[in-house]
Every structure is written in structure tokens, then in C-alpha cells.
Amino acid sequence: MVKTLTDQNRTLFACEACGFRYPTEDLAQRCEAWCREHRSCNLEIIKYGLPPTDSSAAS
């Protein structure tokens, strides 16, 4: 389940596994599914995202 974040008057969706933030919920869901299955990030997905921040990174 992805997190919904508001950042500078825009909505972003964060992968709960790695913390990358995306402009669409679909990208965040794809990232999270990949992260959980492969225990890694997919370069073809994260190129659309913003790196995690301390507050959005998975604990």
C-alpha cells in the first residue's frame, strides 16, 4: 500500500518499501511490487521518481 504525500501543493505517492516518491499512484504501486518481490529498485521505474526523504523513507 503506497503512502499519499502532499509536497509543495502537489500530491505525490511514495513506495513504502524504498521511499521513492512518484507523481502517479500507478508508478508507486509498480515500484512497491518490484521492491517487495526482488528486494531491489528497478531503474526503469525509479527514473520517474524523486529520491526518498528522511520522512518518507521506509523504517
ChimeraX attribute file (.defattr): number of C-alpha atoms within 10 A of each C-alpha:
attribute: neighborCount
match mode: 1-to-1
recipient: residues
	/A:1	13
	/A:2	20
	/A:3	15
	/A:4	16
	/A:5	15
	/A:6	9
	/A:7	8
	/A:8	7
	/A:9	7
	/A:10	8
	/A:11	14
	/A:12	21
	/A:13	24
	/A:14	30
	/A:15	27
	/A:16	21
	/A:17	21
	/A:18	20
	/A:19	25
	/A:20	26
	/A:21	29
	/A:22	25
	/A:23	15
	/A:24	15
	/A:25	19
	/A:26	12
	/A:27	20
	/A:28	29
	/A:29	19
	/A:30	15
	/A:31	30
	/A:32	24
	/A:33	15
	/A:34	16
	/A:35	17
	/A:36	13
	/A:37	9
	/A:38	10
	/A:39	12
	/A:40	13
	/A:41	16
	/A:42	13
	/A:43	10
	/A:44	8
	/A:45	15
	/A:46	17
	/A:47	11
	/A:48	15
	/A:49	21
	/A:50	14
	/A:51	16
	/A:52	15
	/A:53	11
	/A:54	9
	/A:55	8
	/A:56	18
	/A:57	16
	/A:58	14
	/A:59	9
